[in-house]
């Protein structure tokens, strides 16, 4: 399954955020094609490019007021991305960091200071201005001082802050993309549960139909006096068991449908059935190739970007060790003399004690911490990949054996036993045993298919790419046995 038309604009809110995360979209064109655990036919889950309004139209189709229709995985993903509050929170965080970047690049405001000394003493000097009285008046005359201060940041502080803020925005973009992938993977996983529940319900209906045909056959033989009536009782007990299994399958499907609808904040699922084909599989690729793709996971990219962010913050702390220059200029007005004098000053702190040593040391240690976290993230993802890969190989082998060996043999055995029982060549125990083996292995096959699809979904989440984009082993694609 390829998701080529996931619309992000409704979750992001408006065009400002879309413009800001173009670097995310440019790096995730491949990622929108991933996490597809169900490789189905072109008329079901294959996604084609749609306009931006496509997601809104899909959401409208599945609202409570519209007529129920069939649901594709693309529909489910669009609905979840449109209405998931977690994704909306990450989009708002990105918008908040836009403001932080803007603030980091602003210049410091100038400061205007007005000072009045000896207020009110504004009488003009009279008589001899060199007399003792005049000199005393001049000393206490009103002085009005107006100064304009401007802080000039030295050492590239503003550029360092802006660079660190921009990397912080990119980090938020990685967080957003990781959450988006998580939501898509969650939707795909529950969608697989719905498909598997639908298939189990179909098998339960088929099992009930076959059990009813066995009851009919045994009843005819009982009425013909060929077998004891107890045999009819035994097969009717088996028929009742199939009815219980059918009711359980119905409940499982209902629960899975509700869990899927809750992912787009809907209590009631307003769709008829999920469209998909569990039986179309992609063969497991080589583990080494998958391990290389892990480095494209948004979590890995975020860890790498976090190291870069910490280095940018170290640069910010290093620039703070360089003192800033404060320049000022103004004028002093002498009220009694009636003159104005220009003044200017320069202030520069002396970095004798505080040279920001502590913050620089802290920044260095946080860089080392970020490097360790990056290594831990890569190791964790590779470990999860190795575990999922081994389980996927086991599920692939299980599917192959069930498809090629067990199911054909079980179906043939049951057909022969049913015909032989009608002719009186086999007993009821042999017939019931062959019926039980067939039903059990059909359920096991559906379970194995669903398990394989979930594991493929997990791997695609880890490699952030569709698994069919990786070179796979040359094996025939299995097909689901009919009938």
C-alpha positions in Angstrom: 0.0 0.0 0.0 1.4 3.4 -0.8 0.2 6.6 0.9 0.8 9.3 -1.7 -1.9 11.7 -0.9 -1.9 12.3 2.9 -3.0 15.9 3.3 -1.3 17.7 6.2 -2.8 21.2 5.8 -5.9 20.6 8.0 -3.8 19.4 10.9 -1.3 22.2 10.6 -4.0 24.9 10.8 -3.0 27.5 8.1 -0.6 28.4 5.4 2.0 29.9 7.7 2.8 26.6 9.2 2.8 24.9 5.8 5.4 27.4 4.6 7.5 26.9 7.7 7.7 23.1 7.4 8.5 22.9 3.7 11.8 21.4 4.7 9.9 18.7 6.5 7.7 18.0 3.5 10.7 18.0 1.1 12.3 15.4 3.3 9.2 13.3 3.7 8.0 12.7 0.2 9.2 9.1 0.6 7.8 8.8 4.1 4.3 9.6 3.0 4.6 6.3 1.0 5.5 4.2 3.9 4.0 2.3 6.8 1.8 0.3 4.4 1.4 -3.1 5.8 -1.4 -4.2 3.4 -0.3 -4.3 -0.2 -3.6 -4.5 -1.9 -5.2 -4.0 -5.2 -5.1 -0.7 -7.1 -8.9 -0.3 -6.6 -8.7 -0.5 -2.8 -5.7 0.9 -0.9 -3.3 2.2 -3.6 -3.2 6.0 -3.0 -3.0 8.5 -5.8 -2.2 12.2 -5.7 -5.2 14.3 -4.7 -5.7 18.0 -4.2 -5.2 19.5 -0.8 -9.0 19.4 -0.2 -9.1 15.7 -0.6 -8.8 15.0 3.1 -11.6 17.3 4.0 -13.8 15.6 1.4 -13.0 12.2 2.8 -13.8 13.4 6.3 -17.2 14.7 5.1 -18.0 11.3 3.5 -17.6 9.6 6.9 -19.4 12.1 9.1 -22.4 10.9 11.0 -24.9 12.7 8.8 -23.7 11.1 5.6 -24.7 7.7 4.2 -22.3 5.0 5.3 -19.8 3.8 2.7 -16.8 1.6 2.5 -13.5 2.7 4.1 -10.0 2.6 2.6 -6.8 3.0 4.5 -6.3 6.4 2.9 -9.7 7.5 4.2 -8.8 6.4 7.7 -5.4 8.1 7.6 -6.9 11.4 6.3 -9.5 11.4 9.0 -6.9 10.7 11.8 -4.6 13.4 10.5 -7.4 15.9 10.3 -8.9 15.3 13.7 -6.1 14.0 15.9 -5.4 16.5 18.8 -1.8 15.2 19.4 -0.7 16.2 15.9 -2.4 19.6 16.2 -0.4 20.2 19.4 2.8 19.5 17.6 1.8 21.9 14.8 1.1 24.7 17.3 4.5 24.1 18.9 6.1 24.7 15.5 4.2 27.9 15.2 5.3 29.0 18.6 8.9 28.4 17.7 8.5 30.7 14.7 8.0 33.5 17.2 11.1 32.4 19.1 13.2 32.6 16.0 11.8 36.0 15.2 12.5 37.2 18.7 16.1 35.9 18.6 16.9 38.0 15.5 15.7 41.3 16.8 18.1 44.1 17.8 18.1 45.5 21.3 15.9 48.5 21.9 17.6 51.9 22.6 17.0 53.4 26.0 16.0 57.0 26.6 16.9 58.5 30.0 15.8 62.0 31.1 17.2 63.4 34.4 16.4 66.7 36.1 18.6 68.1 39.0 17.7 71.0 41.3 14.2 71.1 39.8 12.6 74.6 40.0 15.8 76.7 40.2 15.4 78.4 36.9 15.8 82.1 37.7 18.2 83.9 35.5 21.4 85.3 36.9 21.4 89.1 37.6 24.1 91.5 38.3 27.7 90.5 38.4 27.8 86.9 37.4 31.2 86.5 39.0 29.9 87.5 42.4 29.7 85.0 45.2 25.9 85.2 45.1 25.7 84.5 41.4 28.2 81.6 41.8 26.1 80.0 44.5 23.0 80.3 42.3 24.8 78.7 39.4 25.9 75.7 41.5 22.3 74.9 42.5 20.7 75.8 39.1 18.4 73.3 37.4 20.2 70.9 35.0 18.2 68.9 32.5 20.0 65.9 31.0 18.6 63.7 28.2 20.6 60.6 27.2 20.0 57.9 24.6 21.7 54.5 25.3 22.2 51.8 22.8 23.5 48.3 23.6 25.7 46.9 20.8 26.1 43.1 21.0 29.6 42.0 20.1 30.9 38.6 19.1 28.0 37.6 16.8 25.5 37.0 19.6 22.4 37.8 17.5 23.5 35.6 14.6 24.3 32.7 17.0 20.9 33.0 18.7 19.1 33.1 15.4 21.0 30.0 14.1 20.1 28.1 17.3 16.5 29.1 17.0 16.3 28.0 13.4 17.7 24.6 14.4 15.1 24.5 17.2 12.4 24.9 14.5 13.9 22.0 12.6 13.8 19.9 15.7 10.1 20.7 16.1 9.7 19.6 12.5 11.3 16.2 13.3 9.0 15.9 16.3 6.0 16.6 14.2 7.0 14.1 11.5 7.7 11.4 14.1 4.3 11.9 15.6 2.7 11.9 12.2 4.4 8.6 11.4 3.3 7.2 14.8 -0.3 8.1 14.1 -0.2 6.6 10.6 1.3 3.4 12.0 -1.4 3.3 14.7 -4.1 3.7 12.1 -2.6 1.1 9.9 -2.3 -1.4 12.8 -5.9 -1.0 13.8 -7.0 -1.1 10.1 -5.3 -4.5 9.9 -7.2 -5.7 12.9 -10.5 -4.7 11.2 -9.5 -6.5 8.0 -8.5 -9.6 10.0 -11.7 -9.5 12.0 -13.7 -9.3 8.8 -11.9 -12.3 7.4 -12.4 -14.3 10.6 -16.1 -13.4 10.4 -16.2 -14.7 6.8 -14.5 -17.9 7.9 -16.9 -18.3 10.8 -19.8 -18.0 8.4 -18.2 -20.6 6.1 -17.5 -22.9 9.0 -21.1 -22.6 10.1 -22.3 -23.4 6.6 -20.1 -26.5 6.4 -21.1 -27.6 9.8 -24.7 -27.3 8.8 -24.0 -29.4 5.7 -22.4 -32.1 7.9 -25.5 -32.1 10.2 -27.7 -32.5 7.1 -25.6 -35.5 5.9 -25.6 -37.2 9.3 -29.4 -36.6 9.7 -30.0 -38.3 6.4 -28.0 -41.3 7.4 -29.7 -41.4 10.8 -33.2 -41.3 9.2 -32.1 -44.0 6.8 -31.1 -46.2 9.8 -27.5 -46.4 8.8 -26.0 -44.8 11.9 -27.1 -44.3 15.5 -29.0 -41.2 16.5 -26.2 -40.2 18.9 -24.1 -39.2 15.9 -26.7 -36.6 14.9 -26.6 -35.2 18.5 -22.8 -34.9 18.3 -22.7 -33.0 15.0 -25.5 -30.7 16.3 -23.3 -29.9 19.3 -20.5 -29.0 16.8 -22.9 -26.8 14.9 -23.8 -24.9 18.1 -20.1 -24.4 18.7 -19.7 -22.8 15.3 -22.6 -20.4 16.2 -20.8 -19.3 19.3 -17.6 -18.8 17.3 -19.6 -16.8 14.8 -21.0 -14.5 17.5 -17.5 -14.1 18.9 -16.2 -13.1 15.5 -19.0 -10.5 15.2 -18.1 -9.0 18.6 -14.4 -8.9 17.7 -15.2 -7.1 14.5 -17.4 -4.6 16.2 -14.7 -3.8 18.8 -12.0 -3.4 16.1 -14.3 -1.0 14.1 -14.9 1.1 17.2 -11.1 1.3 18.0 -10.5 2.4 14.4 -13.2 5.1 14.6 -11.8 6.4 17.9 -8.5 7.3 16.1 -10.4 10.2 14.4 -12.4 11.0 17.5 -15.6 9.3 16.5 -17.5 7.1 18.9 -19.5 5.3 16.2 -17.9 3.9 13.0 -19.8 5.4 10.1 -18.6 3.0 7.4 -19.8 -0.3 6.0 -16.6 -2.3 5.8 -12.9 -1.8 5.5 -11.5 -2.3 2.0 -8.2 -4.2 1.8 -6.6 -7.5 1.0 -4.5 -9.3 3.7 -3.3 -11.9 1.2 -1.2 -9.6 -0.9 2.3 -9.7 0.7 5.8 -8.4 0.1 8.6 -10.9 0.7 11.0 -9.9 3.5 14.1 -8.0 2.2 17.6 -8.4 3.5 18.2 -7.2 7.1 21.3 -5.3 6.2 19.4 -3.1 3.8 16.7 -2.4 6.4 19.3 -1.4 9.0 20.7 1.2 6.6 17.2 2.6 6.2 16.8 3.0 9.9 19.0 6.1 9.7 16.2 7.8 7.7 13.8 7.5 10.7 12.6 10.9 12.0 13.7 9.8 15.5 17.2 9.2 14.2 17.2 12.5 12.3 15.9 14.3 15.4 18.8 12.8 17.5 21.3 14.0 14.9 19.6 17.4 14.7 19.7 17.6 18.5 23.5 17.3 18.5 23.6 20.2 16.0 21.3 22.2 18.1 23.4 21.7 21.2 26.5 22.8 19.3 24.6 25.9 18.2 23.7 26.6 21.9 27.4 26.2 22.8 28.2 28.9 20.3 25.6 31.1 21.9 27.2 30.6 25.3 30.6 31.3 23.9 29.5 34.6 22.4 28.1 35.6 25.8 31.6 35.5 27.2 32.3 38.6 25.0 31.2 41.7 26.7 28.7 44.0 25.0 29.4 47.7 24.3 27.0 50.4 25.5 27.2 53.8 23.8 25.2 56.8 24.8 24.8 60.4 23.6 22.7 63.3 24.8 22.6 66.9 26.0 22.7 68.8 29.2 20.6 72.1 29.5 21.6 74.7 32.0 18.5 76.6 33.0 20.1 79.7 34.4 22.9 80.1 32.0 20.6 79.2 29.1 23.2 76.9 27.4 23.1 73.3 26.2 26.1 71.0 26.3 26.5 67.8 24.3 27.6 64.6 26.2 28.6 61.1 25.1 29.9 58.0 26.8 31.0 54.4 26.1 30.6 51.6 28.6 32.3 48.2 28.3 32.2 45.6 31.2 35.5 44.1 32.2 35.4 40.3 32.1 37.5 39.8 35.2 35.4 37.3 37.1 32.4 36.2 35.0 33.3 35.0 31.6 30.3 32.7 31.3 32.6 29.7 32.2 29.8 27.7 33.9 27.3 27.9 31.0 30.0 27.0 28.5 31.0 24.0 30.5 27.3 23.0 30.7 26.9 23.4 27.0 29.9 21.1 26.3 28.5 18.4 28.5 25.1 18.6 26.9 26.7 18.1 23.5 28.3 14.9 24.8 24.9 13.9 26.2 23.2 14.5 22.9 25.8 12.4 21.1 25.2 9.5 23.5 21.4 9.9 23.1 21.9 9.7 19.3 23.8 6.5 19.6 21.2 5.1 22.0 18.4 6.0 19.6 20.1 4.3 16.7 20.8 1.2 18.8 17.2 1.1 20.1 15.7 1.3 16.6 18.1 -1.3 15.2 17.2 -3.6 18.1 13.5 -3.2 17.4 14.1 -3.8 13.7 16.1 -7.0 14.4 13.3 -8.3 16.6 10.5 -7.4 14.2 12.5 -8.9 11.3 13.0 -12.2 13.0 9.3 -12.4 13.8 8.4 -11.4 10.3 10.6 -14.2 8.9 8.9 -16.7 11.2 5.4 -15.4 10.1 6.4 -15.6 6.5 7.5 -19.2 6.9 4.3 -20.0 8.8 2.2 -18.5 6.0 4.1 -20.4 3.3 3.6 -23.7 5.1 0.0 -23.1 5.8 -0.7 -22.0 2.2 1.3 -24.6 0.3 1.0 -27.7 2.5 -1.4 -27.6 5.4 -4.5 -25.9 3.9 -4.6 -27.8 0.6 -4.2 -31.1 2.5 -6.8 -30.2 5.1 -9.3 -29.2 2.5 -8.7 -32.3 0.4 -8.9 -34.6 3.5 -12.2 -33.0 4.6 -13.7 -33.4 1.2 -12.7 -37.1 1.0 -13.9 -37.7 4.5 -17.2 -36.1 3.9 -17.8 -38.1 0.7 -16.5 -41.3 2.3 -18.8 -40.8 5.3 -21.8 -40.5 2.9 -20.8 -43.8 1.4 -20.3 -45.4 4.7 -16.5 -45.9 4.4 -15.5 -43.6 7.2 -16.9 -43.0 10.7 -18.2 -39.8 12.2 -15.0 -39.4 14.3 -12.8 -39.2 11.2 -15.2 -36.7 9.6 -15.4 -34.5 12.7 -11.6 -34.6 13.1 -10.9 -33.6 9.5 -13.5 -30.8 9.8 -11.8 -29.5 13.0 -8.3 -29.6 11.4 -9.6 -27.6 8.4 -11.3 -24.9 10.5 -8.4 -24.5 12.9 -5.8 -24.1 10.2 -8.0 -21.6 8.3 -8.1 -19.4 11.4 -4.4 -19.9 11.9 -3.8 -18.7 8.4 -5.7 -15.5 8.8 -4.0 -14.9 12.1 -0.6 -15.4 10.5 -1.5 -13.0 7.7 -2.6 -10.3 10.1 0.5 -10.9 12.2 2.8 -10.6 9.2 1.1 -7.3 8.1 1.5 -5.9 11.6 5.2 -6.7 11.5 5.6 -5.2 8.1 3.9 -2.1 9.5 6.3 -2.0 12.4 9.3 -2.3 10.1 8.0 0.4 7.8 7.6 2.7 10.8 11.2 2.0 11.8 12.7 2.6 8.3 10.3 5.4 7.5 9.8 4.1 4.0 7.6 1.5 2.2 9.1 -2.0 2.5 8.5 -2.7 -1.1 11.0 0.1 -2.0 13.7 -2.2 -0.5 15.2 -5.0 -2.6 13.3 -8.1 -1.6 14.0 -11.8 -2.1 12.7 -13.3 -5.2 9.7 -15.4 -4.0 6.3 -15.9 -5.3 3.6 -13.8 -3.8 1.2 -16.0 -1.8 -2.4 -16.0 -2.6 -5.3 -16.8 -0.2 -6.8 -20.2 -0.8 -10.4 -19.9 -1.9 -13.4 -22.0 -1.0 
